[in-house]
C-alpha cells in the first residue's frame, strides 16, 4: 500500500485472466478460466475509505471483466465493458461499504464465465477493525466436469474433500472468523453447517453489532456471511453443506480443535 497526495491509502492489485486446467479432486481435472491462475481468484482486501486500483489484463481466450460488489461509479462496474483478449483495464474506486463482498466476471453468458472459475472474495475491513481472530476465507463452489449443466463436484475453495483429508487445526477457546461466499452455479442454494457448535452469523458483514446465533445458513449465489465461533470442546468436528448430496460430492471438511492445557 502507498498514500496518495491527499493522504488516502492506495491499495493496488493485479489480476490476470488466463485459461488453466486445475485439479478439483484427485485425478479429476477441469478446464477453468481463472483470475491469476487460481480458483477462486486471489482475495482482495482493503479498509473502508481506501482507494482501490485493480489492473486487469486478459490473457484468456474469451472476453472477460471484473464486477465488484459494493459501491462504485458506473464506469467501474464491469457489466457493460468486456475486456477482450490481449487488452487491459484499470478498475479504480474508493472501497465502500465495509463488509464481505465478492468479485466475478460479468461477461455474457455470465453463467458460463462464473462456473468456469472467474470469481473471488472481496473483503473491506471496517476502519476500526474487527476483534483479533483466526481468519479463514471459504468460497463455496461447484464444478460441472461433464458439461451437462449440473455439478459433479462441490467444495469450498475448489478441491473436493480437501479439508476432510487435511483438517484445519484450531485452538480450543480461540475466536475463529470465516468469510463465507457462495458462488455455486446451477444450484439455487448452498449452505454452511458446523458440528458441535453454533456461530454468530453476520450477513454480508456490514453490521458489527447485530447477528444471528445458529449452526446453519443457506446462501444463494452472491450471498455471503461472516461466521464467528469458538469451540468449547476439543476434538474433530465436521463442517459441511447441509444438502447431503453436496457434502457427499466433496463439500465437507473437519475442524480439528486442539486442547489448550489449563494453567
C-alpha positions as a printed NumPy array, in Angstrom:
array([[  0.   ,   0.   ,   0.   ],
       [  1.018,   3.608,  -0.563],
       [ -0.51 ,   7.02 ,   0.024],
       [ -1.935,   9.459,  -2.474],
       [ -1.17 ,  13.182,  -2.202],
       [ -4.459,  13.583,  -0.343],
       [ -3.248,  11.152,   2.336],
       [ -5.705,   8.472,   1.24 ],
       [ -4.312,   4.923,   1.297],
       [ -3.901,   3.425,  -2.181],
       [ -4.042,  -0.351,  -2.474],
       [ -3.021,  -1.813,  -5.836],
       [ -3.681,  -5.311,  -7.153],
       [ -3.014,  -7.059, -10.444],
       [ -5.362,  -9.729, -11.804],
       [ -4.746, -11.677, -14.997],
       [ -7.429, -13.762, -16.692],
       [ -5.962, -16.958, -18.06 ],
       [ -7.195, -20.379, -19.127],
       [ -5.786, -23.097, -16.908],
       [ -6.546, -26.729, -16.168],
       [ -6.979, -27.229, -12.432],
       [ -7.315, -30.361, -10.311],
       [-10.655, -30.295,  -8.462],
       [-10.35 , -33.796,  -6.971],
       [ -7.567, -36.414,  -7.114],
       [ -7.138, -37.206, -10.808],
       [-10.097, -35.028, -11.835],
       [ -9.119, -32.026, -13.943],
       [-11.305, -29.119, -15.021],
       [-10.595, -26.665, -17.889],
       [-11.032, -23.5  , -15.845],
       [-10.965, -19.815, -16.636],
       [ -9.053, -18.203, -13.795],
       [ -8.032, -14.927, -12.228],
       [ -4.234, -15.129, -11.816],
       [ -4.154, -18.888, -12.321],
       [ -6.313, -19.917,  -9.381],
       [ -9.931, -20.685,  -8.468],
       [-11.197, -18.888,  -6.52 ],
       [ -9.166, -15.854,  -7.555],
       [ -6.911, -14.042,  -5.071],
       [ -8.721, -12.472,  -2.127],
       [ -8.76 ,  -8.691,  -2.493],
       [ -8.64 ,  -6.968,   0.894],
       [ -8.577,  -3.348,   1.93 ],
       [-10.026,  -0.958,   4.517],
       [-13.12 ,   1.179,   4.07 ],
       [-12.119,   4.513,   2.514],
       [ -9.012,   3.176,   0.767],
       [ -8.578,   3.905,  -2.917],
       [ -8.588,   0.541,  -4.686],
       [ -6.75 ,   0.157,  -8.001],
       [ -7.003,  -3.188,  -9.772],
       [ -5.061,  -3.63 , -13.003],
       [ -6.789,  -6.316, -15.055],
       [ -5.163,  -7.99 , -18.051],
       [ -6.976, -10.548, -20.167],
       [ -4.678, -13.327, -21.337],
       [ -7.57 , -15.742, -21.772],
       [ -9.336, -16.997, -24.892],
       [-12.583, -15.059, -24.326],
       [-13.613, -11.538, -23.342],
       [-13.809, -11.091, -19.565],
       [-14.369,  -8.385, -16.964],
       [-14.4  ,  -7.853, -13.201],
       [-17.612,  -6.843, -11.47 ],
       [-17.158,  -5.872,  -7.825],
       [-19.99 ,  -5.98 ,  -5.323],
       [-20.162,  -2.83 ,  -3.189],
       [-20.476,   0.863,  -4.046],
       [-18.598,   2.351,  -7.018],
       [-19.115,   4.503, -10.144],
       [-20.953,   3.139, -13.175],
       [-17.85 ,   3.141, -15.374],
       [-16.08 ,   0.839, -12.885],
       [-18.892,  -1.729, -12.735],
       [-17.559,  -4.265, -15.254],
       [-21.017,  -5.11 , -16.602],
       [-21.022,  -3.322, -19.956],
       [-17.313,  -3.104, -20.815],
       [-15.905,  -6.523, -21.747],
       [-12.114,  -6.624, -21.861],
       [-11.11 ,  -8.543, -24.972],
       [ -8.174, -10.986, -25.12 ],
       [ -4.871,  -9.154, -25.108],
       [ -6.385,  -5.979, -23.646],
       [ -6.212,  -4.427, -20.173],
       [ -8.402,  -2.24 , -17.962],
       [ -7.814,  -0.476, -14.657],
       [-10.638,  -0.527, -12.106],
       [-10.245,   2.282,  -9.584],
       [-12.673,   3.423,  -6.887],
       [-12.995,   4.139,  -3.165],
       [-13.695,   0.981,  -1.141],
       [-17.123,   1.076,   0.497],
       [-19.029,  -0.091,   2.452],
       [-17.136,  -2.264,   4.921],
       [-18.156,  -5.901,   4.851],
       [-17.664,  -9.117,   2.944],
       [-18.215,  -8.76 ,  -0.787],
       [-17.148, -10.644,  -3.894],
       [-15.969, -10.06 ,  -7.427],
       [-16.665, -12.058, -10.56 ],
       [-16.723, -11.882, -14.334],
       [-19.879, -10.25 , -15.706],
       [-19.384, -11.047, -19.389],
       [-22.204, -12.934, -21.098],
       [-23.029, -15.739, -20.869],
       [-22.462, -14.953, -17.186],
       [-23.44 , -18.478, -16.156],
       [-20.535, -19.926, -18.118],
       [-17.958, -17.368, -17.025],
       [-18.803, -17.909, -13.351],
       [-18.978, -21.691, -13.388],
       [-15.641, -21.833, -15.206],
       [-13.992, -20.158, -12.199],
       [-13.888, -16.36 , -12.549],
       [-14.698, -15.185,  -9.021],
       [-13.108, -14.368,  -5.684],
       [-13.667, -12.833,  -2.251],
       [-13.508,  -9.06 ,  -1.718],
       [-13.082,  -8.016,   1.916],
       [-13.416,  -4.402,   3.041],
       [-12.421,  -4.09 ,   6.687],
       [-14.102,  -1.502,   8.933],
       [-11.846,   1.431,   9.814],
       [-11.802,   0.373,  13.473],
       [-11.087,  -3.236,  12.536],
       [-12.653,  -6.39 ,  13.928],
       [-11.623,  -8.249,  17.097],
       [ -8.482, -10.394,  16.692],
       [ -9.354, -13.852,  15.373],
       [ -8.064, -16.836,  13.436],
       [ -9.361, -15.901,   9.982],
       [-10.298, -18.105,   7.022],
       [-11.831, -17.442,   3.607],
       [-14.126, -20.147,   2.223],
       [-15.656, -19.709,  -1.217],
       [-18.363, -22.303,  -1.841],
       [-18.227, -23.54 ,  -5.425],
       [-19.086, -26.42 ,  -7.712],
       [-17.782, -27.927, -10.949],
       [-19.644, -29.344, -13.93 ],
       [-16.984, -31.772, -15.089],
       [-19.051, -33.379, -17.888],
       [-20.679, -30.128, -19.146],
       [-24.318, -31.173, -18.594],
       [-25.19 , -28.001, -16.63 ],
       [-25.15 , -29.886, -13.326],
       [-22.301, -30.052, -10.839],
       [-20.495, -33.316, -10.25 ],
       [-18.151, -31.872,  -7.608],
       [-18.761, -29.425,  -4.749],
       [-16.236, -27.862,  -2.413],
       [-15.113, -24.836,  -0.504],
       [-12.059, -23.33 ,  -2.203],
       [-12.348, -25.746,  -5.134],
       [-10.797, -29.065,  -4.055],
       [-13.294, -31.783,  -3.08 ],
       [-12.848, -33.164,   0.466],
       [ -9.579, -31.214,   0.894],
       [-10.355, -30.064,   4.445],
       [-11.539, -33.556,   5.345],
       [ -8.256, -35.118,   4.259],
       [ -6.346, -32.15 ,   5.713],
       [ -8.308, -30.999,   8.791],
       [ -7.978, -27.355,   9.766],
       [ -6.289, -27.078,  13.184],
       [ -7.848, -24.532,  15.532],
       [ -7.338, -23.912,  19.245],
       [ -9.912, -24.603,  21.916],
       [-11.496, -21.339,  23.07 ],
       [ -9.924, -19.268,  20.264],
       [-12.131, -16.937,  18.219],
       [-12.411, -18.058,  14.597],
       [-13.762, -15.912,  11.78 ],
       [-14.788, -17.49 ,   8.484],
       [-15.553, -15.316,   5.468],
       [-18.061, -17.451,   3.525],
       [-19.03 , -16.543,  -0.047],
       [-21.366, -18.621,  -2.224],
       [-20.551, -18.603,  -5.931],
       [-22.043, -22.014,  -6.778],
       [-23.59 , -22.123, -10.255],
       [-26.538, -24.354, -11.356],
       [-27.944, -24.753,  -7.809],
       [-30.342, -22.291,  -6.174],
       [-28.759, -22.582,  -2.727],
       [-25.675, -23.768,  -0.907],
       [-25.25 , -23.945,   2.848],
       [-22.754, -23.995,   5.707],
       [-23.236, -26.1  ,   8.839],
       [-20.835, -26.793,  11.703],
       [-20.942, -29.674,  14.187],
       [-20.836, -29.421,  17.955],
       [-21.169, -25.649,  17.997],
       [-23.053, -22.553,  16.869],
       [-21.691, -19.419,  15.249],
       [-22.516, -15.741,  15.215],
       [-23.771, -15.037,  11.703],
       [-23.161, -11.534,  10.355],
       [-24.919, -11.358,   6.985],
       [-22.779,  -9.529,   4.402],
       [-20.556,  -8.436,   7.316],
       [-21.886,  -4.861,   7.102],
       [-23.126,  -4.704,  10.71 ],
       [-20.745,  -5.14 ,  13.635],
       [-23.499,  -5.481,  16.229],
       [-26.478,  -7.488,  15.007],
       [-26.115, -11.188,  14.307],
       [-27.988, -14.466,  14.306],
       [-26.843, -17.336,  16.541],
       [-27.173, -20.577,  14.626],
       [-25.312, -23.566,  13.198],
       [-26.756, -23.486,   9.684],
       [-27.103, -20.842,   6.977],
       [-28.39 , -21.101,   3.407],
       [-26.959, -18.711,   0.826],
       [-27.988, -18.018,  -2.767],
       [-25.31 , -17.259,  -5.352],
       [-23.684, -13.944,  -4.457],
       [-24.815, -14.064,  -0.825],
       [-22.103, -14.061,   1.803],
       [-21.715, -14.025,   5.549],
       [-19.083, -13.721,   8.24 ],
       [-19.212, -16.541,  10.797],
       [-17.58 , -16.167,  14.218],
       [-17.235, -19.001,  16.705],
       [-15.002, -20.6  ,  19.305],
       [-15.048, -24.262,  20.304],
       [-15.721, -25.27 ,  23.884],
       [-14.718, -28.914,  23.4  ],
       [-11.577, -30.37 ,  21.76 ],
       [-11.538, -32.991,  19.039],
       [-12.553, -33.333,  15.38 ],
       [-15.755, -31.562,  14.295],
       [-17.191, -31.645,  10.784],
       [-18.318, -28.643,   8.766],
       [-20.193, -29.153,   5.511],
       [-23.133, -28.255,   3.297],
       [-26.412, -29.416,   4.771],
       [-27.505, -30.569,   1.368],
       [-26.297, -34.149,   1.844],
       [-25.681, -34.524,  -1.888],
       [-23.226, -31.605,  -1.855],
       [-21.438, -32.967,   1.221],
       [-21.079, -36.426,  -0.318],
       [-19.75 , -34.958,  -3.573],
       [-16.923, -33.077,  -1.873],
       [-18.213, -30.141,   0.21 ],
       [-17.179, -31.499,   3.58 ],
       [-14.338, -30.692,   5.952],
       [-13.108, -31.036,   9.522],
       [-12.01 , -28.564,  12.182],
       [ -9.51 , -30.272,  14.482],
       [ -9.902, -28.473,  17.786],
       [ -6.695, -28.76 ,  19.787],
       [ -6.936, -28.778,  23.559],
       [ -5.354, -25.887,  25.39 ],
       [ -3.842, -27.091,  28.689],
       [ -5.286, -25.437,  31.747],
       [ -2.829, -23.398,  33.781]])
